[in-house]
Amino acid sequence: MLDPKKPRILVALGGRSSERAVSIASGREVVLALEKLGYQTAILDVGSGKLLQTPEIDLLEKDAQKMPRVANLPLIDIKRHFELVFIAMHGRFGEDGGLQAIFQENGIRYTGSTPLPSALAMDKEFSKKILQASGVAVLETKVAERENEKSPLPFPVVIKPVNQGSSVGVCICENEADFSLGLKRSLEFCKRAIIEPYIKGKELTCAVLESESGEPRALPVIEIIPNSKFFDYKAKYDGTTQEIVPAKIDDQLAKSVQEIAVKAHRLLSCRHFSRVDMVVDQNSNIFVLEVNSIPGLTSESLFPKAAKAGGFDFEKLIDHIVKIALKR
């Protein structure tokens, strides 16, 4: 039952990025959880700038290419009618600091990291430089901006668009032919692509959730075992990937991964929550792959699964995020 005494919350979702469908899925479950908790909610489809009521969420077009032109966000109405915006956005203009900057400049409270940390986390090149400068191990990284470049590293390598999430545009290359095709594909999503050595090892991820006092705390580590060679977009969402929660790793490794996750969260000045993806090589060296400032927020996403293992069911997790966002 809705509680009129509780804050009114606007859930921002959708957008026009390649991760629109994932954002709608996250936003839908956040809305349902908030309503079960008694919050009054509405939806902002950032792709069109339209304010929607909850039943209309199923009418949203998941294909960003079919969306109408982006309209001006009704910022005055948002500030007047809602105490908080819950950002359930992934990808560009949702996770990269653009939306956060608009809200911040207009005095609108919102969940998640502030503009600069959001932008840094989204940019894999610059975030790695910050982490490496502070002693966090990252893989050797090269940047490519032209399609006709040769691989700057020995094969196999991984190519990633600099500013995409959900493994969009990521591919493993075994030779120059693969590299040429992979680089062309990555550059379709972004003007820069990063190239890293492919490490065959344990894929681990560790979420960080701040307490009500603002202290970042690591949740249980998750091990990811893709059905295919790589945890790409398809592997993430087709349900065939094994996600072991908590990871079956020794206590010392788990502790090290958790410490690195908290350190990365702090170094990038993330706020409220984050998720840090890592790989452990055959010599037990831990490398940070990337920091996610807005990890997936469906009940089956990695962050909520880690939270559940740490004592937060999905509704409790969403309620906690709302409370810390309103408090600070």
ABEGO torsion letter per residue (X at the ends): XBBAABBBBBBBBEEABAAAAAAAAAAAAAAAAAAAAGBBBBBBBAAAGBBBBAAAAAABBABAAABBBBBBBBAAAAAAABABBBBBBBEBGAAAGAAAAAAAAAGBBBBEBBAAAAAAAABAAAAAAAAAAAGBBBBBBBBBABAABBBABBOBBBBBBAABBGGBGBBBBABAAAAAAAAAAAAAABABBBBBBBBBBBBBBBBBBBBAAGBBBBBBBBBBBBABABBBAAAAAAGABBBBOBBBBBAAAAAAAAAAAAAAAAAAGBBGBBBBBBBBBAAGBBBBABBBABBBABAABAAAAAAAAAGBBAAAAAAAAAAAAAAX
